[in-house]
Amino acid sequence: MIQPTASFKDNLQLLPPIEGLVRIELADPTGAVVATIENQPGKQGSLAVYQYLGRSFEVVDAEAAAHGLDVFAEHTEDAKNRPGAHPNIDLLLDVIGGGAPLKVLLLQD
């Protein structure tokens, strides 16, 4: 696992590339898809973080979510101050707050 820095931009450089990844689906314990992150501008940072979490942890539980928040670095504090502004970070905050763990489904080309 990476050791996150205080900079999201720097952390992204530590993550595996997202080439060939079309989208990520996040599923609850019943298998229902609760969120989708497409490989498109403005979402590629989140796509990289969730791909990394999916490959590093069996599920995104509280431990994985806390690590993900560290990777999002300065954006995590902004998300806490402005709920809804960063929906992919909000998902991690929900898991830490007692929400169901999420399974990361990687959909390739």
Order of alpha helices (4+ residues) and beta strands (2+ residues): alpha-beta-beta-alpha-alpha-alpha-alpha-beta
